[in-house]
Every structure is written in C-alpha cells, then in structure tokens.
C-alpha cells in the first residue's frame, strides 16, 4: 500500500494528473463512498451519512474525487479511537458550491499541524502509519478540478476534512 501511494504521488507530480470529469450527483457520490466504507468500519466506530436536499449536480472526476474521500475516511479510521465518523455533503447557496466532508470524533490536530497537514510528506507524529502523501495528493486532485480543500480541527475534539466544488449548472 505504501509503495502504491509513492507511485501515485510520483505520477501525480508529473504533468499528467489527468482529470476526467463527468456530470455526477452529489447524493449518489456520497452514497457510493458510504457503501464502500460501511463494510470496512472498525468495530469500535460508527459510520454515519448526512445529505443535503435537493440533490445537486457536480462536474467531477468520480474516481479521483472518491480517492480524496477515501483518504479522509482512512485517516479518520486511524485517528479516531472511539465514537463516530460522519461523511456527507451540503450545498452553499450563497457561493453555489457543494461541500463534501468527513467529520470525526478523533484525536484532532494541534494548530501548527492543522496548518501543515496538506504539505507533502507531513505526518503529525512519527508513529503515524503511512507516507504523509495522501492529503497532499488529495489537495492536488481537488485544486485541479477548480475546488478548495481544508480542515477544521482542535486537539482532542476531532477533525472535519472538507472540499468544495462549484455546482454544475450545465445539462
């Protein structure tokens, strides 16, 4: 898995991070992510899903964007000793954006770590399993699609990783 992540990072550094956008449903996208992870949830955690109404159209590369949610959820599984992980989406009427998020009740991030968490090879602790590349790759994927990515977190209180993309107004 680590080798695959390094290869992925190397590939995404070259100019060929190819985004293949398709018109997608926000509801269907989050449902699919939820169904995938429902069977992987550790016994000590609960996975929940929230959806805004009405459904919204987005123009995304579904596979690469799912990879971003997979990174968020994988990290939440790793850093949430108990409680829940909630994934979902909501619509921001004012900016016509759809926000996808993964909120956990985990250990959270210190302020200095929160500011660096999307940096390449960043790991909040040396004991953390992984390459420190997943969130950096996620940022590249979202920014390549014209979106924005971020995190809200406080130590001991959990984290909410999110990204937002413009609502698709085409046909």
C-alpha positions in Angstrom: 0.0 0.0 0.0 2.8 2.4 0.8 4.6 1.7 -2.4 1.3 2.3 -4.4 1.0 5.6 -2.6 4.5 6.7 -3.5 4.0 5.6 -7.1 0.7 7.6 -7.1 2.5 10.7 -5.8 5.2 10.4 -8.4 2.6 10.1 -11.1 0.6 13.0 -9.8 3.7 15.2 -9.8 4.2 14.8 -13.4 2.1 17.0 -15.6 -0.3 14.1 -16.3 -2.6 14.2 -13.3 -5.4 13.6 -15.8 -8.8 14.6 -14.6 -11.7 13.1 -16.5 -14.8 15.0 -15.3 -18.3 13.7 -15.6 -21.6 15.2 -14.5 -22.3 13.5 -11.2 -24.9 13.5 -8.4 -23.7 14.7 -5.0 -26.1 12.2 -3.4 -25.0 9.3 -5.5 -21.4 10.1 -5.0 -21.6 10.2 -1.2 -23.8 7.1 -1.1 -21.2 5.1 -3.1 -18.4 6.2 -0.7 -20.6 5.3 2.3 -21.4 1.9 0.9 -17.7 1.1 0.2 -16.6 2.0 3.7 -19.6 0.6 5.6 -18.1 -2.9 5.4 -14.7 -1.6 6.5 -15.7 0.3 9.6 -13.7 -0.9 12.7 -16.0 -2.4 15.4 -15.3 0.5 17.8 -16.6 3.1 15.4 -19.8 4.1 13.8 -20.0 5.4 10.3 -22.8 7.9 9.6 -24.0 9.7 6.4 -25.7 13.1 6.0 -27.2 14.5 2.8 -28.5 17.9 1.9 -31.7 18.3 -0.2 -32.4 18.7 -3.0 -29.7 16.7 -4.8 -27.1 18.8 -6.6 -25.1 18.2 -9.8 -21.3 18.4 -9.8 -18.8 18.0 -12.6 -16.0 15.8 -11.1 -13.7 13.0 -11.9 -15.6 10.5 -9.7 -12.7 8.1 -9.3 -10.1 10.7 -8.3 -12.6 12.5 -6.1 -13.6 9.3 -4.4 -9.9 8.8 -3.7 -10.0 12.1 -1.7 -12.9 10.9 0.4 -11.1 7.5 0.9 -8.1 9.4 2.2 -10.3 11.4 4.6 -12.1 8.3 5.9 -8.9 6.2 6.1 -7.3 8.9 8.3 -10.4 9.2 10.4 -10.4 5.4 11.0 -6.7 5.7 12.0 -7.0 8.7 14.3 -10.4 8.0 16.0 -10.1 5.7 18.9 -13.8 5.7 19.6 -17.0 7.5 18.6 -18.1 8.2 15.1 -17.2 9.3 11.6 -19.8 11.2 9.6 -19.5 11.7 5.9 -21.8 13.9 3.9 -22.4 16.9 1.7 -24.2 20.2 1.9 -25.0 23.0 -0.5 -23.8 26.6 0.0 -26.5 28.7 -1.7 -24.5 31.9 -1.5 -21.5 30.6 -3.4 -23.3 27.8 -5.3 -20.8 25.3 -4.1 -21.2 21.7 -2.9 -19.1 20.9 0.2 -18.2 17.2 0.9 -16.9 16.4 4.4 -15.7 13.8 6.7 -16.1 14.7 10.4 -14.7 12.5 13.2 -14.6 12.4 17.0 -10.9 11.5 16.9 -7.8 13.0 18.4 -7.8 16.2 16.4 -4.9 18.3 15.3 -2.8 20.9 17.0 -2.9 24.3 15.3 0.6 24.0 13.9 -0.2 20.6 12.4 -3.5 21.8 11.0 -1.7 24.4 9.0 0.7 21.8 7.5 -1.5 18.8 7.1 -1.8 19.1 3.3 2.0 19.5 2.9 3.9 16.8 1.1 5.3 14.0 3.5 3.7 15.7 6.5 2.9 13.3 9.4 1.5 14.6 12.7 3.6 12.0 14.5 6.5 9.7 13.6 4.4 6.8 14.8 1.7 7.6 12.2 1.3 4.8 9.6 1.5 6.0 6.0 3.7 8.1 3.8 2.3 11.5 4.5 1.3 11.8 0.9 -2.5 11.1 0.9 -3.7 14.6 1.8 -1.1 16.3 -0.5 -2.4 14.2 -3.4 -6.0 15.0 -2.3 -5.2 18.7 -2.4 -3.8 18.4 -6.0 -6.9 16.4 -7.1 -9.4 19.0 -5.8 -7.4 22.0 -6.9 -7.0 20.5 -10.4 -10.9 20.4 -10.5 -11.1 24.1 -9.5 -12.1 23.3 -5.9 -10.9 24.2 -2.5 -9.8 21.8 0.3 -9.4 22.3 4.0 -9.7 21.1 7.6 -11.2 22.3 10.8 -9.8 20.6 13.9 -9.0 21.0 17.5 -6.8 18.8 19.7 -8.8 16.2 21.5 -12.1 17.2 19.8 -11.9 15.7 16.3 -11.5 17.0 12.8 -13.6 17.8 9.8 -11.8 17.5 6.5 -13.7 19.0 3.6 -13.6 20.1 0.0 -15.9 22.2 -2.1 -16.6 22.3 -5.8 -18.9 24.6 -7.8 -22.4 23.2 -8.5 -22.7 22.1 -12.1 -25.3 24.2 -14.0 -24.9 22.6 -17.4 -27.1 19.9 -18.9 
